[in-house]
Amino acid sequence: MLTAINPKLPMRNKVLTKEFYLDQLNFQELSDYGDYLILAKDDIEIHFFEFKALDPKENYGQVYIRTDNIDTLYTSFLDRKTPIHPNGKLQNKPWGQREFALLDPDNNLLTFGQRL
């Protein structure tokens, strides 16, 4: 009965959020409702709500995004000069995943993973 999950993450500045996700991660804009934004790539959606008072150092928003071609995705982000988290370089993890991670402008952690 459940068909999808769409995380909701905080954003301080919609313009910066859009620029990052559209230009750096190649997402597309689905909807812009003032203080609410919906972006998509392939079969996933991420929803964003405005939170102007957010302190990025205190933001613990995290999303784990599965992919079926992690090496190509990682290379495409590097080609766009998307900053990869210093502790999130592409690597095989002991829990059977190949993953990498990055932070968006509001310090939301995006981890991309593929089963080994």
ZAPAMAR-875142 format. One record per residue (C-alpha): x, y, z. Coordinates in steps of 0.5 Angstrom, whole numbers, plus 500, padded with zeros to 3 digits. Each point is the difference from the previous one (the first is absolute). Layout:
N
<rec <X; Y; Z>>,
...
//
This chain:
116
<rec <500; 500; 500>>,
<rec <506; 505; 501>>,
<rec <502; 502; 493>>,
<rec <506; 506; 502>>,
<rec <503; 504; 505>>,
<rec <502; 507; 499>>,
<rec <504; 503; 505>>,
<rec <499; 507; 502>>,
<rec <506; 504; 502>>,
<rec <501; 507; 502>>,
<rec <503; 506; 496>>,
<rec <502; 507; 502>>,
<rec <500; 503; 493>>,
<rec <496; 497; 494>>,
<rec <504; 503; 495>>,
<rec <506; 497; 503>>,
<rec <497; 494; 501>>,
<rec <497; 500; 492>>,
<rec <507; 502; 498>>,
<rec <504; 494; 503>>,
<rec <495; 494; 499>>,
<rec <498; 502; 493>>,
<rec <508; 503; 498>>,
<rec <504; 495; 504>>,
<rec <496; 494; 500>>,
<rec <496; 500; 494>>,
<rec <493; 500; 503>>,
<rec <494; 503; 497>>,
<rec <494; 505; 503>>,
<rec <494; 497; 501>>,
<rec <496; 505; 504>>,
<rec <501; 506; 504>>,
<rec <495; 503; 505>>,
<rec <503; 506; 503>>,
<rec <503; 497; 506>>,
<rec <500; 493; 498>>,
<rec <504; 497; 494>>,
<rec <500; 493; 497>>,
<rec <506; 497; 496>>,
<rec <501; 494; 496>>,
<rec <505; 495; 497>>,
<rec <498; 494; 496>>,
<rec <495; 496; 505>>,
<rec <501; 504; 506>>,
<rec <498; 507; 503>>,
<rec <502; 504; 506>>,
<rec <496; 505; 503>>,
<rec <502; 506; 503>>,
<rec <497; 505; 505>>,
<rec <502; 507; 502>>,
<rec <504; 501; 506>>,
<rec <504; 506; 500>>,
<rec <502; 500; 508>>,
<rec <503; 493; 498>>,
<rec <507; 500; 503>>,
<rec <504; 495; 495>>,
<rec <505; 498; 506>>,
<rec <494; 497; 503>>,
<rec <496; 497; 494>>,
<rec <500; 493; 501>>,
<rec <496; 499; 493>>,
<rec <502; 493; 497>>,
<rec <498; 496; 494>>,
<rec <503; 494; 497>>,
<rec <498; 499; 493>>,
<rec <501; 493; 496>>,
<rec <503; 500; 493>>,
<rec <501; 495; 495>>,
<rec <507; 503; 497>>,
<rec <504; 503; 506>>,
<rec <506; 501; 496>>,
<rec <497; 504; 494>>,
<rec <496; 504; 505>>,
<rec <506; 502; 504>>,
<rec <504; 501; 494>>,
<rec <495; 505; 497>>,
<rec <500; 504; 507>>,
<rec <507; 500; 500>>,
<rec <500; 503; 492>>,
<rec <495; 505; 503>>,
<rec <505; 502; 505>>,
<rec <495; 498; 506>>,
<rec <503; 500; 506>>,
<rec <500; 493; 503>>,
<rec <500; 500; 508>>,
<rec <508; 499; 502>>,
<rec <498; 494; 504>>,
<rec <495; 497; 495>>,
<rec <504; 498; 494>>,
<rec <498; 494; 496>>,
<rec <502; 494; 503>>,
<rec <497; 493; 502>>,
<rec <497; 500; 507>>,
<rec <501; 494; 505>>,
<rec <492; 499; 500>>,
<rec <500; 498; 492>>,
<rec <499; 507; 497>>,
<rec <504; 504; 495>>,
<rec <499; 508; 502>>,
<rec <502; 507; 500>>,
<rec <497; 506; 503>>,
<rec <499; 507; 500>>,
<rec <497; 506; 503>>,
<rec <495; 505; 497>>,
<rec <500; 508; 502>>,
<rec <496; 499; 506>>,
<rec <505; 494; 503>>,
<rec <495; 494; 498>>,
<rec <504; 494; 499>>,
<rec <498; 496; 493>>,
<rec <503; 493; 500>>,
<rec <500; 497; 494>>,
<rec <501; 492; 500>>,
<rec <499; 494; 496>>,
<rec <501; 492; 503>>,
<rec <506; 497; 498>>,
//
